[in-house]
Amino acid sequence: MNALRELQGLGLRVGWRTALIGWDGPAANGRQIDGPQIVELAVTKLEQLPDLQGAALELASLEGHESEDVDRVLRRLAHEERSSEALELRKWRILLLRDLLDALPEDPLYAWTTLAEFWHSFGNPSDCPESIRSFEKLSPDARYTAKTRQKLLTDHQEWLAAELSVVSAVEAA
């Protein structure tokens, strides 16, 4: 799996800050990309923009296994890039949630726990789906049912589609 290509497959731009967030691990999630994927990104960018020089060329010349060098150069490129860290983090949130929904446990208790842990890893943002924020208000009998799991899944799929649309629109502006 190449998460950077998956982000591009969703129609999202992948820049140096996007890569840095994936390298560092978005929010409380672990590292999502490795050195060779970052080097591949640099090579691709050089192919698209042959006049690109400096740190991008240095990064493309690495094999990707020199973690300290990849880290140093990637940080420099991300610092120089005009991009919003918050927007780039939202891209990772989209990708990680999409992957999580694809593998969401069938058991309602585990489905809710998985989604709650996901949102907790991002600091329980106020823009998460309402069904997560209101889950505790449900009666204990209503919490762990197939119907509630389906509602959680549907709400998250709708949230994901809306979030992808918003992020895409912000990038296009």
Residue pairs with C-beta under 8 A, 6 or more apart in sequence:
2 33
2 37
2 40
3 22
3 32
3 33
3 37
3 95
4 14
4 18
4 19
4 22
4 33
4 37
4 40
4 41
6 95
7 14
7 18
7 91
7 92
7 95
8 14
10 94
10 95
10 98
10 164
11 164
11 168
12 18
12 91
12 94
12 164
12 167
12 168
12 171
13 171
14 41
14 91
15 78
15 81
15 83
15 88
16 74
16 77
16 78
16 80
16 81
16 83
17 78
17 81
17 83
17 85
17 88
18 83
18 88
18 91
18 92
19 33
19 37
19 38
19 41
19 74
19 78
20 74
20 75
20 78
21 85
21 88
21 89
21 92
22 31
22 32
22 33
22 92
23 31
23 32
23 33
23 38
23 70
23 71
23 74
24 31
25 31
25 32
26 32
26 89
26 92
26 93
26 96
26 122
27 89
27 92
27 93
27 121
27 122
27 123
28 120
28 121
28 122
29 92
29 96
29 121
32 92
32 96
34 64
35 62
35 63
35 64
35 65
35 66
35 67
35 70
36 63
36 64
36 65
37 64
38 59
38 64
38 70
38 74
39 59
39 60
39 62
39 63
39 64
39 70
40 64
42 56
42 57
42 59
42 60
43 60
45 52
45 56
45 60
46 52
46 56
46 57
46 60
55 73
55 76
55 77
55 80
56 77
58 73
59 70
59 73
59 74
59 77
62 69
62 70
62 73
64 70
87 167
87 170
87 171
90 163
90 167
91 167
93 122
93 163
94 160
94 163
94 164
94 167
96 118
97 118
97 156
97 159
97 160
98 160
100 114
100 115
100 118
101 153
101 156
101 157
101 160
104 111
104 114
104 115
104 153
105 111
105 114
106 149
107 149
108 143
108 144
108 145
108 146
108 148
108 149
109 143
109 144
111 149
111 152
111 153
112 135
112 143
112 144
112 148
112 149
112 152
115 132
115 152
115 156
116 132
116 135
119 125
119 128
119 132
122 128
127 163
128 159
129 152
129 155
129 156
129 158
129 159
130 155
131 151
131 152
131 155
131 156
132 152
132 155
135 143
135 152
138 148
142 148
